[in-house]
């Protein structure tokens, strides 16, 4: 239900408070405690008084905000103006977190609820024991979302009346309520919601503009069910642009199967350590809050759901039996190690003297130990290999061809594209007859940047050095703020000015950006990813403080609302992109084609982390410093301007 209780003026006053309370309790679906019942009673009575002089309105109690997995206390429409009201019953202060909460609800309606796109939305916080309102001058941003109003109970009626009188839009309340909701949650929000409810429908888009995740999951579920029914083994390759929802698709399969029969339990595996740490911490915090469990118990509870792929690998080097799960999902499968990298690591770090295979070959071999059936789902990001020894799809294809010819392969038709097929192996692999191609195994539209679904196209043109194509693509980013500056302090202030509610912002840079240190950015210092991504504005270690900078290794697979991309001379434009690595006291050219690719992909990652907008900071440099003369940076600055990005 969009709301537990909805009514126009006539119904709201015809229904008794006890009837309304009964409707709210019926929609609640949870054990109703006395505190919640009393809060609803007060809210009903306060709004009946506040709206007594209004001739027409519609009111919705417990209005769903699915992306956040929460419900607003009341959403009120008067003369085409939408009020989002959050009551804090028994509170005598305007708590900062409550202010953020009601502003988040308003922003969610504006960004994701189709009927609210062109309406004014006014968030109001009402602590019921506060006796004096804050000055309540209406301040609407460009998107027509107001700054939160902090209002005492006694002034609520007057505030609604004053603001609504200036609006005369005719809005069909029924159509508004039923209009489409197109949420694009962050991966942290999505994982938390999935883990809590085992339901993806409320948090995914199903509009015609986006490739429906449901179709991708239908293909995957059909393959898994067929394998189980017929005793077969299969691997599926799901491709997608950055932010298209590959990880969400994998998490959904894992949660669905974890709720079913034992032999269909699925484990989500990722070699991305920061992603695993952040998601585990987020799930544990949410689980502890919902279940009142101890944090240590919550961590144990979520541990089996998301695992580090390297821990899984090490476990089954020691244990030669089949794994407990028949279904595994490998996130960012393109980052699995080559034979040379895996063998070197296992022989030197794990003392496994006879280890001589690639990571894909070993992982598939572990699953092949099942005597009956198994299914492997590989989530593959295009142009996302960012470190030495990462294999792309080549090692997966080689392992299947050479060692597992009886396995079925279901793949996105996009695996032949250069971003996925680094060694040009895919066409021959497809021709073998072992592979079935599916268009629905490719997710082609970014849902991370809900303001700019074509952002990945723009970034690709930029990194390919095609300023004209980038400029054309930039023209379609009219709702995605993207600016340049050569002043880091100005970049930081821009982030603070853009973010509203609990929208998260932070500094990102490539791991090779060592000469940003004179600007106060210490790449080698590192961050604590769960703290940086999850802690609030009061924590100096959080992204909000703009003191610690995250690299591509920290942020791949995750996202923020707003970012400042700090661009160093490791990737500089001089009639084309040139990669450099800083060794000792000087820059050295990168000649190896794979290392050049990893560097470009590092910038692709950090340039695609922002959901709502970003500022790019390019230092001036200093001719007195041989490691950072102005010429190292001016070419990059000029090229980015040519790509259509305006200077602040």
C-alpha positions as CSV (number, residue, x, y, z in Angstrom):
1,X,0.0,0.0,0.0
2,X,1.2,3.5,-0.9
3,X,-0.3,4.7,2.4
4,X,-2.0,3.0,5.3
5,X,-4.8,5.5,5.3
6,X,-5.9,8.1,2.6
7,X,-8.8,10.5,2.7
8,X,-10.1,13.7,1.2
9,X,-11.6,16.4,3.5
10,X,-15.1,14.8,3.7
11,X,-13.8,11.4,4.5
12,X,-11.2,12.6,7.0
13,X,-13.8,14.3,9.1
14,X,-16.5,11.7,8.6
15,X,-14.3,8.9,9.9
16,X,-13.9,8.8,13.6
17,X,-10.4,8.9,15.1
18,X,-10.8,5.3,16.3
19,X,-11.8,4.2,12.7
20,X,-8.7,5.9,11.3
21,X,-6.5,4.3,14.0
22,X,-8.0,1.0,13.1
23,X,-7.1,1.5,9.4
24,X,-3.5,2.4,10.4
25,X,-3.2,-0.6,12.6
26,X,-4.5,-2.9,9.8
27,X,-1.9,-1.7,7.4
28,X,0.9,-1.9,9.9
29,X,1.5,-5.7,9.7
30,X,3.7,-5.6,12.8
31,X,2.9,-6.0,16.5
32,X,1.4,-2.6,17.5
33,X,3.0,-1.2,20.6
34,X,1.3,1.3,22.9
35,X,3.8,4.1,22.0
36,X,3.0,3.8,18.2
37,X,-0.8,3.8,18.9
38,X,-0.5,7.0,21.0
39,X,1.7,8.7,18.4
40,X,-1.0,8.0,15.7
41,X,-3.7,9.2,18.0
42,X,-1.9,12.5,18.5
43,X,-1.1,12.9,14.8
44,X,-4.7,12.3,13.8
45,X,-6.0,14.9,16.3
46,X,-3.3,17.5,15.5
47,X,-4.1,17.3,11.7
48,X,-7.9,17.4,12.3
49,X,-7.3,20.7,14.1
50,X,-4.7,22.1,11.7
51,X,-6.8,21.4,8.6
52,X,-10.2,22.5,9.9
53,X,-10.2,25.7,7.9
54,X,-9.1,24.1,4.6
55,X,-11.8,23.7,2.1
56,X,-10.2,20.9,0.1
57,X,-7.2,18.6,0.7
58,X,-6.1,15.0,0.6
59,X,-4.1,13.4,3.5
60,X,-2.1,10.2,3.5
61,X,-0.9,8.7,6.8
62,X,2.2,6.4,6.8
63,X,3.1,7.2,3.2
64,X,5.6,4.7,1.7
65,X,9.1,5.8,0.8
66,X,10.2,2.4,-0.7
67,X,13.7,3.4,-1.7
68,X,14.5,4.2,1.9
69,X,12.4,1.3,3.3
70,X,10.5,3.8,5.5
71,X,7.2,5.7,5.7
72,X,6.5,9.4,6.2
73,X,4.1,10.2,9.0
74,X,1.8,12.2,6.8
75,X,1.8,13.5,3.2
76,X,-0.7,16.3,2.6
77,X,-1.8,17.9,-0.7
78,X,-3.5,21.3,-0.6
79,X,-4.1,23.2,-3.8
80,X,-1.3,21.3,-5.6
81,X,1.3,21.9,-3.0
82,X,2.7,18.7,-1.3
83,X,3.5,18.9,2.4
84,X,5.6,16.1,3.9
85,X,5.0,16.2,7.7
86,X,7.1,14.3,10.2
87,X,5.8,14.4,13.8
88,X,8.2,13.7,16.7
89,X,5.7,12.9,19.4
90,X,7.1,13.8,22.8
91,X,10.2,15.6,21.5
92,X,11.1,19.1,22.7
93,X,13.8,19.8,20.2
94,X,14.5,20.1,16.4
95,X,16.8,17.2,16.2
96,X,19.3,17.3,13.3
97,X,18.6,13.7,12.3
98,X,14.9,14.4,12.2
99,X,15.4,17.4,10.0
100,X,17.5,15.3,7.6
101,X,14.8,12.6,7.7
102,X,11.9,14.8,6.6
103,X,14.1,16.5,3.9
104,X,15.1,13.1,2.6
105,X,11.4,12.1,2.2
106,X,10.7,15.3,0.3
107,X,13.7,14.8,-2.0
108,X,12.7,11.2,-2.6
109,X,9.2,12.2,-3.7
110,X,10.6,14.9,-6.0
111,X,13.2,12.6,-7.6
112,X,11.4,9.3,-7.9
113,X,7.6,9.9,-7.7
114,X,6.4,10.8,-11.1
115,X,3.4,12.7,-9.9
116,X,5.6,15.0,-7.8
117,X,8.1,16.0,-10.4
118,X,6.5,19.3,-11.2
119,X,5.0,20.2,-7.8
120,X,6.3,22.2,-4.9
121,X,7.2,20.0,-2.0
122,X,7.4,21.4,1.6
123,X,9.0,19.2,4.3
124,X,7.8,20.1,7.8
125,X,9.2,18.8,11.1
126,X,6.8,19.0,14.1
127,X,8.2,18.1,17.6
128,X,5.0,18.0,19.6
129,X,6.6,19.5,22.8
130,X,8.3,22.4,21.2
131,X,6.6,25.6,22.0
132,X,8.2,28.0,19.5
133,X,8.6,27.6,15.7
134,X,11.8,28.6,13.9
135,X,11.3,31.5,11.4
136,X,9.3,29.9,8.6
137,X,10.1,31.8,5.5
138,X,9.5,29.5,2.5
139,X,12.8,28.9,0.5
140,X,12.3,26.8,-2.6
141,X,15.3,25.3,-4.4
142,X,15.4,25.2,-8.2
143,X,13.7,21.8,-8.1
144,X,10.9,23.3,-6.0
145,X,11.8,21.4,-2.8
146,X,11.7,23.7,0.2
147,X,14.2,23.9,3.0
148,X,12.6,22.1,6.0
149,X,10.3,24.1,8.1
150,X,10.7,23.6,11.9
151,X,7.2,24.2,13.3
152,X,5.5,24.1,16.6
153,X,2.1,22.5,16.9
154,X,0.4,25.8,17.5
155,X,1.6,27.3,14.2
156,X,1.0,24.3,11.9
157,X,-2.4,25.4,10.6
158,X,-1.1,28.9,9.8
159,X,1.9,27.6,8.0
160,X,-0.1,25.2,5.8
161,X,-2.6,28.0,5.1
162,X,0.0,30.6,4.2
163,X,2.0,28.4,1.9
164,X,-0.9,26.6,0.2
165,X,-2.7,30.0,-0.6
166,X,0.2,30.8,-3.0
167,X,-0.4,27.6,-5.0
168,X,-3.3,27.1,-7.4
169,X,-2.3,24.0,-9.3
170,X,-5.1,21.6,-10.1
171,X,-3.9,18.1,-9.3
172,X,-6.0,15.0,-9.5
173,X,-5.3,13.5,-6.1
174,X,-6.2,9.9,-7.2
175,X,-3.9,10.1,-10.2
176,X,-1.1,11.7,-8.1
177,X,-1.3,8.8,-5.6
178,X,-1.2,6.1,-8.2
179,X,1.4,7.7,-10.5
180,X,4.6,5.7,-11.1
181,X,7.4,5.5,-8.5
182,X,10.8,5.0,-10.0
183,X,13.3,4.4,-7.2
184,X,17.0,4.0,-7.7
185,X,18.4,3.1,-4.3
186,X,22.1,3.1,-3.5
187,X,23.5,-0.4,-3.3
188,X,23.7,0.0,0.5
189,X,20.0,0.8,0.7
190,X,19.1,-2.0,-1.7
191,X,21.2,-4.6,0.1
192,X,19.6,-3.6,3.5
193,X,16.1,-3.7,2.1
194,X,16.7,-7.0,0.4
195,X,18.2,-8.6,3.5
196,X,15.3,-7.4,5.6
197,X,12.4,-8.2,3.3
198,X,13.7,-10.6,0.6
199,X,11.7,-8.5,-1.8
200,X,13.1,-6.4,-4.7
201,X,9.9,-5.1,-6.3
202,X,9.6,-2.0,-4.2
203,X,13.2,-0.8,-4.9
204,X,13.6,-1.4,-8.6
205,X,12.5,0.6,-11.6
206,X,10.2,-1.1,-14.1
207,X,9.7,1.7,-16.5
208,X,10.3,1.4,-20.2
209,X,13.3,3.7,-20.1
210,X,15.4,1.1,-18.1
211,X,16.2,-2.5,-18.8
212,X,14.1,-4.3,-16.3
213,X,16.1,-6.2,-13.7
214,X,13.2,-8.6,-13.5
215,X,13.9,-9.9,-17.0
216,X,17.5,-10.5,-16.2
217,X,16.6,-12.3,-13.0
218,X,14.0,-14.4,-14.9
219,X,16.7,-15.7,-17.2
220,X,19.0,-16.5,-14.2
221,X,16.2,-18.2,-12.3
222,X,15.3,-20.3,-15.3
223,X,18.9,-21.4,-15.8
224,X,19.2,-22.3,-12.1
225,X,15.9,-24.2,-12.0
226,X,16.8,-26.1,-15.2
227,X,20.2,-27.1,-13.7
228,X,18.5,-28.4,-10.5
229,X,15.7,-30.3,-12.4
230,X,18.0,-31.9,-15.0
231,X,21.2,-32.4,-12.9
232,X,23.3,-30.0,-15.0
233,X,26.0,-27.4,-14.4
234,X,26.0,-23.9,-15.9
235,X,27.7,-20.5,-15.7
236,X,25.9,-17.3,-16.6
237,X,27.7,-14.1,-17.5
238,X,25.8,-10.9,-16.8
239,X,27.2,-7.7,-18.2
240,X,26.3,-4.1,-17.6
241,X,27.4,-0.4,-17.6
242,X,28.6,1.1,-14.3
243,X,25.6,1.5,-12.0
244,X,23.2,-0.6,-14.1
245,X,22.3,-2.9,-11.2
246,X,24.5,-5.9,-11.7
247,X,25.2,-6.2,-8.0
248,X,21.6,-5.7,-7.1
249,X,20.6,-8.5,-9.5
250,X,23.1,-10.8,-7.8
251,X,22.0,-9.8,-4.3
252,X,18.4,-10.5,-5.2
253,X,19.2,-14.0,-6.5
254,X,21.1,-14.6,-3.3
255,X,18.2,-13.4,-1.0
256,X,15.5,-15.2,-3.0
257,X,17.4,-18.5,-3.0
258,X,18.4,-18.2,0.6
259,X,14.8,-18.1,1.6
260,X,14.0,-21.3,-0.3
261,X,14.9,-25.0,0.1
262,X,18.3,-25.9,1.6
263,X,19.8,-27.2,-1.6
264,X,19.1,-23.9,-3.4
265,X,20.9,-21.7,-0.9
266,X,23.1,-19.1,-2.6
267,X,26.1,-17.2,-1.5
268,X,27.1,-13.8,-2.8
269,X,30.9,-13.6,-3.3
270,X,33.0,-10.6,-4.2
271,X,36.7,-10.0,-4.5
272,X,36.0,-6.3,-3.7
273,X,37.1,-6.1,-0.1
274,X,35.7,-2.6,0.7
275,X,32.3,-3.5,-0.9
276,X,32.1,-6.6,1.3
277,X,33.1,-4.7,4.4
278,X,30.7,-1.8,3.8
279,X,27.7,-4.0,2.9
280,X,28.3,-6.4,5.9
281,X,28.6,-3.4,8.3
282,X,25.5,-1.8,6.9
283,X,23.5,-5.1,7.1
284,X,24.7,-5.7,10.6
285,X,23.8,-2.2,11.8
286,X,20.3,-2.5,10.3
287,X,19.8,-6.0,11.6
288,X,20.9,-5.1,15.1
289,X,18.5,-2.1,15.1
290,X,15.5,-4.1,13.8
291,X,16.1,-7.2,16.0
292,X,17.5,-5.5,19.1
293,X,20.4,-8.0,18.7
294,X,24.0,-7.4,19.8
295,X,26.3,-6.1,17.1
296,X,28.5,-9.2,17.3
297,X,25.5,-11.5,16.8
298,X,24.3,-9.3,13.9
299,X,27.7,-9.6,12.2
300,X,27.6,-13.4,12.5
301,X,24.2,-13.5,11.1
302,X,25.1,-11.6,7.9
303,X,28.5,-13.2,7.4
304,X,27.2,-16.1,5.4
305,X,25.2,-13.9,3.1
306,X,28.1,-11.9,1.7
307,X,31.6,-13.4,1.6
308,X,34.9,-12.4,0.3
309,X,35.8,-14.5,-2.7
310,X,39.4,-14.9,-1.6
311,X,38.3,-16.4,1.7
312,X,36.1,-18.8,-0.2
313,X,39.0,-19.7,-2.4
314,X,41.3,-20.3,0.6
315,X,38.7,-22.4,2.4
316,X,38.4,-24.8,-0.6
317,X,42.1,-25.1,-1.1
318,X,42.2,-26.7,2.4
319,X,38.8,-28.6,2.0
320,X,38.7,-30.8,-1.0
321,X,34.9,-31.6,-0.7
322,X,32.1,-29.8,-2.5
323,X,31.0,-26.4,-1.2
324,X,27.8,-26.2,0.9
325,X,26.1,-24.1,-1.7
326,X,24.9,-25.2,-5.2
327,X,24.6,-21.6,-6.3
328,X,27.3,-18.9,-6.1
329,X,27.2,-15.4,-7.4
330,X,30.6,-13.9,-8.3
331,X,30.4,-10.1,-8.2
332,X,32.9,-8.2,-10.4
333,X,34.0,-11.4,-12.0
334,X,36.3,-9.5,-14.4
335,X,38.6,-8.8,-11.5
336,X,39.4,-12.5,-10.9
337,X,43.1,-13.3,-11.1
338,X,45.1,-14.6,-14.0
339,X,47.0,-17.9,-13.7
340,X,50.3,-16.0,-13.1
341,X,48.8,-13.7,-10.4
342,X,46.9,-16.4,-8.6
343,X,49.7,-18.9,-8.7
344,X,52.3,-16.4,-7.4
345,X,50.0,-15.3,-4.6
346,X,49.0,-18.8,-3.5
347,X,52.6,-20.1,-3.6
348,X,54.2,-17.2,-1.8
349,X,51.4,-16.0,0.6
350,X,49.5,-19.2,1.2
351,X,52.4,-21.7,0.9
352,X,50.5,-23.8,-1.6
353,X,53.4,-25.1,-3.7
354,X,51.5,-26.9,-6.4
355,X,48.9,-24.2,-7.1
356,X,49.1,-23.5,-10.9
357,X,45.7,-22.3,-12.2
358,X,43.8,-19.1,-12.6
359,X,41.3,-18.0,-10.1
360,X,38.3,-18.7,-12.5
361,X,39.7,-22.2,-13.2
362,X,40.0,-23.0,-9.5
363,X,36.6,-21.5,-8.5
364,X,34.7,-23.4,-11.3
365,X,36.6,-26.5,-10.2
366,X,35.4,-26.1,-6.7
367,X,31.8,-25.9,-7.9
368,X,32.3,-28.8,-10.3
369,X,32.9,-31.0,-7.2
370,X,29.1,-31.2,-6.8
371,X,28.1,-34.7,-8.1
372,X,24.7,-33.5,-9.1
373,X,24.1,-29.9,-10.2
374,X,25.4,-26.3,-9.6
375,X,25.0,-22.8,-11.1
376,X,27.5,-20.0,-11.2
377,X,26.5,-16.4,-11.9
378,X,29.3,-14.1,-12.9
379,X,28.6,-10.3,-12.8
380,X,30.9,-8.5,-15.2
381,X,31.5,-4.8,-15.4
382,X,32.8,-3.4,-18.7
383,X,36.1,-1.5,-18.5
384,X,36.3,-2.2,-14.7
385,X,39.6,-4.0,-14.4
386,X,41.8,-1.8,-12.2
387,X,44.7,-3.8,-10.9
388,X,47.6,-5.9,-12.2
389,X,46.6,-9.6,-12.7
390,X,42.9,-9.0,-13.1
391,X,41.8,-11.4,-15.9
392,X,38.7,-9.9,-17.4
393,X,36.6,-12.6,-19.1
394,X,39.5,-14.3,-20.9
395,X,40.5,-16.6,-18.0
396,X,36.8,-17.6,-17.4
397,X,36.4,-18.5,-21.1
398,X,39.7,-20.4,-21.2
399,X,38.9,-22.4,-18.1
400,X,35.4,-23.4,-19.5
401,X,36.9,-24.3,-22.9
402,X,39.8,-26.4,-21.6
403,X,38.4,-28.0,-18.4
404,X,34.7,-27.8,-18.3
405,X,33.3,-28.6,-21.8
406,X,30.2,-30.2,-20.4
407,X,29.1,-27.1,-18.6
408,X,26.4,-24.9,-20.2
409,X,27.2,-21.3,-20.7
410,X,24.6,-18.5,-20.8
411,X,26.0,-15.1,-21.7
412,X,25.1,-11.6,-22.5
413,X,25.6,-10.9,-26.2
414,X,27.7,-7.9,-25.2
415,X,30.7,-10.1,-24.2
416,X,32.2,-9.6,-27.7
417,X,32.5,-5.8,-27.0
418,X,36.1,-4.4,-26.4
419,X,35.2,-3.4,-22.8
420,X,34.6,-7.0,-21.9
421,X,36.8,-8.9,-24.4
422,X,40.3,-7.6,-23.6
423,X,42.1,-10.4,-25.5
424,X,39.6,-10.8,-28.4
425,X,38.7,-14.4,-27.3
426,X,34.9,-14.0,-27.1
427,X,33.9,-14.6,-30.8
428,X,35.7,-17.9,-31.0
429,X,34.3,-18.9,-27.6
430,X,30.7,-18.2,-28.8
431,X,31.3,-20.1,-32.0
432,X,32.1,-23.3,-30.0
433,X,28.4,-24.1,-29.6
434,X,28.7,-24.3,-25.8
435,X,27.3,-20.8,-25.4
436,X,23.7,-19.5,-25.5
437,X,23.4,-15.7,-25.8
438,X,20.7,-13.7,-24.1
439,X,20.0,-10.0,-24.7
440,X,18.4,-9.9,-21.2
441,X,21.7,-10.7,-19.5
442,X,23.0,-7.2,-20.3
443,X,22.0,-4.2,-18.2
444,X,22.5,-1.2,-20.4
445,X,21.1,1.7,-18.5
446,X,22.8,3.2,-15.5
447,X,20.4,3.5,-12.5
448,X,23.0,4.9,-10.2
449,X,22.9,8.3,-11.8
450,X,19.1,8.7,-11.9
451,X,19.7,12.3,-13.1
452,X,21.8,11.2,-16.0
453,X,21.4,7.7,-17.5
454,X,23.8,8.6,-20.3
455,X,26.7,9.6,-17.9
456,X,28.6,6.4,-18.7
457,X,28.6,7.3,-22.4
458,X,29.9,10.8,-21.7
459,X,32.7,9.3,-19.5
460,X,33.6,6.8,-22.2
461,X,34.0,9.5,-24.8
462,X,36.0,11.6,-22.4
463,X,38.5,8.8,-21.6
464,X,38.7,7.8,-25.3
465,X,40.0,11.3,-25.9
466,X,37.0,12.3,-28.2
467,X,36.1,15.8,-27.0
468,X,33.5,16.4,-29.7
469,X,31.6,13.2,-28.9
470,X,31.9,14.0,-25.2
471,X,30.6,17.5,-25.7
472,X,27.6,16.1,-27.6
473,X,26.9,13.6,-24.8
474,X,27.4,16.3,-22.2
475,X,24.5,18.3,-23.7
476,X,22.1,15.6,-22.5
477,X,23.3,15.9,-18.9
478,X,21.2,19.0,-18.3
479,X,19.9,17.7,-14.9
480,X,23.3,16.4,-13.8
481,X,25.5,19.2,-12.4
482,X,29.0,18.7,-13.6
483,X,31.6,21.4,-13.1
484,X,35.3,22.1,-13.1
485,X,37.5,24.0,-10.7
486,X,41.2,24.5,-9.9
487,X,40.5,25.4,-6.3
488,X,40.1,22.5,-3.9
489,X,38.4,24.6,-1.2
490,X,35.9,25.8,-3.8
491,X,35.2,22.2,-4.8
492,X,34.6,21.3,-1.2
493,X,32.2,24.2,-0.7
494,X,30.4,23.2,-3.9
495,X,29.7,19.8,-2.4
496,X,28.4,21.2,0.8
497,X,26.1,23.6,-1.1
498,X,24.7,20.9,-3.3
499,X,23.9,18.2,-0.7
500,X,20.6,18.2,1.1
501,X,19.2,16.0,3.8
502,X,21.5,13.0,4.4
503,X,22.9,13.0,0.8
504,X,26.4,11.8,1.0
505,X,29.4,13.5,-0.5
506,X,33.2,12.9,-0.6
507,X,36.5,13.3,-2.2
508,X,37.8,10.6,-4.7
509,X,41.0,10.2,-6.6
510,X,43.0,7.5,-8.4
511,X,45.4,5.4,-6.3
512,X,48.2,6.8,-8.4
513,X,47.5,10.4,-7.6
514,X,50.6,10.8,-5.4
515,X,51.3,14.4,-6.2
516,X,48.0,15.6,-4.8
517,X,49.8,15.6,-1.5
518,X,50.8,19.3,-1.7
519,X,47.0,20.0,-2.0
520,X,46.5,18.2,1.3
521,X,45.3,14.9,-0.2
522,X,47.3,11.9,1.1
523,X,46.4,8.9,-1.1
524,X,48.6,6.5,0.8
525,X,46.9,7.3,4.1
526,X,43.9,5.2,3.1
527,X,40.4,5.2,4.5
528,X,38.3,2.8,6.6
529,X,35.5,2.1,4.0
530,X,32.7,1.2,6.4
531,X,33.3,4.3,8.5
532,X,33.9,6.5,5.5
533,X,30.7,5.4,3.7
534,X,28.3,4.8,6.7
535,X,29.2,7.2,9.5
536,X,27.5,10.6,9.8
537,X,28.6,14.2,9.6
538,X,29.9,14.3,13.1
539,X,32.6,11.7,12.5
540,X,35.9,13.2,11.2
541,X,36.7,9.9,9.4
542,X,33.5,10.0,7.4
543,X,33.3,11.1,3.8
544,X,31.4,14.2,4.9
545,X,34.4,15.8,6.6
546,X,36.3,16.0,3.2
547,X,39.6,15.2,4.8
548,X,40.1,11.6,3.7
549,X,40.1,10.8,0.0
550,X,38.9,7.4,-1.4
551,X,40.5,5.7,-4.3
552,X,39.1,3.4,-7.0
553,X,39.8,0.4,-4.9
554,X,37.7,1.9,-2.1
555,X,34.7,3.0,-4.1
556,X,34.3,0.4,-6.9
557,X,30.8,-1.0,-6.7
558,X,29.7,1.7,-4.2
559,X,28.4,5.2,-4.7
560,X,27.9,8.6,-3.2
561,X,25.4,11.3,-4.1
562,X,28.0,14.0,-4.9
563,X,31.7,13.6,-5.5
564,X,34.8,15.8,-6.0
565,X,37.0,14.0,-8.4
566,X,40.6,15.1,-7.8
567,X,42.7,14.7,-11.0
568,X,46.4,14.3,-10.7
569,X,49.2,14.1,-13.4
570,X,49.1,10.3,-13.4
571,X,46.6,10.6,-16.3
572,X,47.4,13.8,-18.3
573,X,46.2,15.0,-21.6
574,X,48.9,16.1,-24.1
575,X,47.4,15.6,-27.6
576,X,45.9,12.4,-26.1
577,X,45.9,10.7,-22.8
578,X,49.2,9.7,-21.3
579,X,49.6,7.4,-18.3
580,X,52.3,7.9,-15.7
581,X,53.3,6.3,-12.5
582,X,55.2,8.1,-9.7
583,X,58.3,6.2,-8.6
584,X,60.6,7.6,-5.9
585,X,61.0,11.2,-6.9
586,X,59.7,11.4,-10.5
587,X,57.0,10.3,-12.9
588,X,57.6,7.4,-15.3
589,X,55.7,6.5,-18.5
590,X,53.5,3.5,-18.4
591,X,54.3,1.4,-21.5
592,X,52.5,-1.8,-20.7
593,X,49.1,-1.8,-22.4
594,X,47.3,-3.5,-19.6
595,X,48.7,-1.1,-17.0
596,X,47.6,1.8,-19.2
597,X,44.1,0.2,-19.3
598,X,44.0,-0.2,-15.6
599,X,44.8,3.5,-15.1
600,X,42.1,4.6,-17.5
601,X,39.7,2.2,-15.8
602,X,40.6,3.7,-12.4
603,X,39.5,7.1,-13.7
604,X,36.4,5.5,-15.2
605,X,35.5,4.2,-11.7
606,X,36.0,7.4,-9.9
607,X,34.1,9.4,-12.6
608,X,31.0,7.2,-12.3
609,X,30.5,7.1,-8.5
610,X,28.3,10.2,-8.2
611,X,24.5,9.7,-8.4
612,X,23.5,13.3,-8.6
613,X,26.5,15.4,-9.7
614,X,30.2,16.0,-9.4
615,X,32.9,18.6,-9.5
616,X,36.3,17.8,-11.0
617,X,39.3,19.5,-9.3
618,X,42.4,19.9,-11.5
619,X,45.3,21.6,-9.6
620,X,47.2,24.5,-11.1
621,X,50.5,22.8,-10.4
622,X,53.7,24.6,-9.6
623,X,56.5,25.3,-12.0
624,X,58.9,25.4,-9.0
625,X,58.2,21.8,-8.4
626,X,59.6,19.5,-11.0
627,X,57.0,16.7,-10.1
628,X,54.0,19.0,-10.7
629,X,54.7,21.8,-13.2
630,X,51.7,23.6,-14.6
631,X,52.1,21.9,-18.0
632,X,51.2,18.5,-16.4
633,X,47.7,19.8,-15.5
634,X,46.9,22.6,-18.0
635,X,46.4,20.1,-20.9
636,X,43.9,18.1,-18.9
637,X,42.1,21.3,-17.8
638,X,41.8,22.5,-21.4
639,X,40.6,19.1,-22.7
640,X,37.9,18.8,-20.0
641,X,36.7,22.3,-21.0
642,X,36.5,21.2,-24.6
643,X,34.4,18.2,-23.5
644,X,31.7,20.8,-22.5
645,X,32.3,20.8,-18.7
646,X,31.9,24.4,-17.4
647,X,34.3,26.0,-15.0
648,X,32.9,27.2,-11.6
